[in-house]
Amino acid sequence: MEETNKTDANAESKKMPEKPLEKMTAPELRELAKSFGVEGVHAMKKEELVPILKEAYGIKDETPGKKAVQAGGKAVTVREVKDRIAKLKKDKAAALEAGDRKMRNILRRRINRDKKRSRRAVHA
């Protein structure tokens, strides 16, 4: 009788959640991932948890992450663009410290261009 209760509880945790995975918060997704035995969920972000859970539930991922098109035609994610913006901001601060106004202006323009790309990709 006790074993039946354990399997029922395990079956309950494997059911699809009522909300879509994309609408769930990161803590909710972490709880689901823990029920599947995924390790290291505390360090994962929502963007990393959703594909893992979709695979666990057997859901095909029809909509990959938002993509922004780079000048070279290569598609990159919004996260990659934002990471590049952060790096450019650091470089801009270093150029400002060094007194290199020309490089600072170049980096400022690159930052603005990447910000526009990320905003366009989010709203596309």
Contacts in CASP RR format, 6 or more apart in sequence:
PFRMAT RR
TARGET T0000
AUTHOR 0000-0000-0000
METHOD contacts of the structure
MODEL  1
MEETNKTDANAESKKMPEKPLEKMTAPELRELAKSFGVEGVHAMKKEELV
PILKEAYGIKDETPGKKAVQAGGKAVTVREVKDRIAKLKKDKAAALEAGD
RKMRNILRRRINRDKKRSRRAVHA
13 32 0 8 1.000
13 35 0 8 1.000
14 35 0 8 1.000
14 36 0 8 1.000
16 57 0 8 1.000
17 24 0 8 1.000
17 28 0 8 1.000
17 32 0 8 1.000
19 28 0 8 1.000
21 29 0 8 1.000
21 50 0 8 1.000
21 53 0 8 1.000
21 54 0 8 1.000
21 59 0 8 1.000
22 50 0 8 1.000
24 32 0 8 1.000
25 46 0 8 1.000
26 45 0 8 1.000
26 46 0 8 1.000
26 49 0 8 1.000
29 46 0 8 1.000
29 49 0 8 1.000
29 50 0 8 1.000
29 53 0 8 1.000
30 41 0 8 1.000
30 42 0 8 1.000
30 44 0 8 1.000
30 49 0 8 1.000
32 49 0 8 1.000
32 53 0 8 1.000
33 41 0 8 1.000
33 44 0 8 1.000
33 49 0 8 1.000
33 52 0 8 1.000
33 53 0 8 1.000
33 56 0 8 1.000
34 41 0 8 1.000
36 53 0 8 1.000
36 56 0 8 1.000
38 52 0 8 1.000
38 56 0 8 1.000
41 49 0 8 1.000
44 52 0 8 1.000
47 65 0 8 1.000
47 79 0 8 1.000
51 61 0 8 1.000
54 60 0 8 1.000
54 61 0 8 1.000
65 77 0 8 1.000
65 78 0 8 1.000
66 77 0 8 1.000
66 78 0 8 1.000
66 121 0 8 1.000
66 122 0 8 1.000
66 124 0 8 1.000
67 75 0 8 1.000
67 76 0 8 1.000
67 77 0 8 1.000
67 78 0 8 1.000
67 121 0 8 1.000
68 75 0 8 1.000
68 76 0 8 1.000
68 77 0 8 1.000
68 78 0 8 1.000
68 81 0 8 1.000
68 117 0 8 1.000
68 118 0 8 1.000
68 120 0 8 1.000
68 121 0 8 1.000
69 75 0 8 1.000
69 76 0 8 1.000
69 117 0 8 1.000
69 121 0 8 1.000
70 76 0 8 1.000
70 117 0 8 1.000
78 118 0 8 1.000
78 121 0 8 1.000
78 122 0 8 1.000
81 114 0 8 1.000
81 117 0 8 1.000
81 118 0 8 1.000
81 121 0 8 1.000
82 118 0 8 1.000
84 114 0 8 1.000
85 111 0 8 1.000
85 114 0 8 1.000
85 115 0 8 1.000
85 118 0 8 1.000
88 107 0 8 1.000
88 110 0 8 1.000
88 111 0 8 1.000
88 114 0 8 1.000
89 107 0 8 1.000
89 111 0 8 1.000
91 103 0 8 1.000
91 107 0 8 1.000
92 104 0 8 1.000
92 107 0 8 1.000
92 108 0 8 1.000
92 111 0 8 1.000
95 101 0 8 1.000
95 103 0 8 1.000
95 104 0 8 1.000
95 107 0 8 1.000
96 104 0 8 1.000
END
